Amino acid sequence: MPKLIVVGRSGDLREIEGGSGRSIMEVIRCAGIGELLAICGGCLTCATCHIYIDPAFCHRVPPMTEEEDELLSLCDHRTEHSRLACQIPFLPELDGLKVQIAAEG
């Protein structure tokens, strides 16, 4: 199973396994990491699954949709590496991907 490395807001690091085809949000939630709220459950309406993608993997994730970009534009802590975890399928080619959970707000 592909591995996902998750850095929490306090800097704690967890390596978790994820089922291929699930979203990064689902993988993180199933691992019991409560920092990623994902209030809308992946419906692309809340941005509470805001993460930062490790720059080394930015070219491997699917491109951002216009809807995701619009929702992220409302986030106070958006960077060039910002994405919504619900919009990225966790595929085998993302094995070893490192993400950081963004600050709330």
RARAQUI-V64512 format. One record per pair of residues at least 4 apart in sequence whose ideal C-beta (glycine too) atoms are under 7 Angstrom apart, sorted by the first residue. I is the first residue (numbers start at 1). J is the second residue. D is the distance in whole Angstrom. If there is no record, write none. Layout:
i: [I,I]
j: [J,J]
d: [D,D]
This chain:
i: [1,1,1,2,2,2,2,2,2,3,3,3,3,4,4,4,4,4,4,4,5,5,5,5,5,6,6,6,6,6,6,7,7,7,7,7,8,8,8,9,9,9,14,16,16,18,18,18,20,20,20,21,22,22,22,23,23,23,23,23,23,24,24,24,24,24,24,25,25,25,25,25,25,25,26,27,27,28,28,28,29,29,35,36,36,36,37,38,38,38,38,39,39,40,40,42,44,44,44,44,44,47,47,47,47,47,49,49,49,50,50,50,50,51,51,51,51,51,51,52,52,52,52,52,52,53,53,53,53,53,53,54,54,54,55,57,57,57,58,60,60,61,61,62,64,64,64,65,65,66,67,68,68,68,69,71,72,72,72,75,76,77,77,77,78,82,83,83,90]
j: [17,18,19,18,20,90,92,94,95,15,17,95,96,16,18,24,27,90,97,99,13,15,96,97,98,14,16,28,33,99,101,11,13,98,100,101,12,35,101,35,101,103,33,27,31,22,27,90,90,91,92,89,26,27,90,42,85,86,88,89,90,28,51,85,88,90,99,29,36,38,42,49,85,86,30,31,90,33,36,85,36,38,101,49,85,101,48,42,48,49,86,46,48,45,46,86,67,68,71,86,87,71,72,74,75,84,84,85,86,75,82,84,102,83,85,99,100,101,102,79,81,82,99,100,102,57,58,61,81,83,99,97,98,99,81,61,94,97,81,93,94,83,88,88,68,69,83,69,87,70,71,72,84,87,73,84,78,82,84,82,105,102,103,105,82,102,87,88,94]
d: [4,7,7,6,6,6,5,6,4,6,6,6,6,5,5,7,6,6,6,7,6,5,7,7,4,5,6,6,6,6,7,6,5,7,4,7,4,5,6,6,6,6,7,7,4,6,3,5,7,6,6,6,4,5,6,6,6,5,6,6,7,6,7,4,5,5,7,6,7,5,6,4,4,4,6,7,5,5,5,6,6,6,5,6,6,5,4,7,6,4,6,5,5,4,4,4,6,7,6,7,7,5,6,6,6,6,5,4,5,6,6,6,4,6,5,4,6,6,6,6,5,6,7,4,6,6,5,6,5,5,6,7,4,7,6,6,7,5,6,6,6,7,5,7,5,5,7,7,7,6,7,6,5,5,6,7,5,5,7,7,5,5,5,6,5,7,7,6,6]
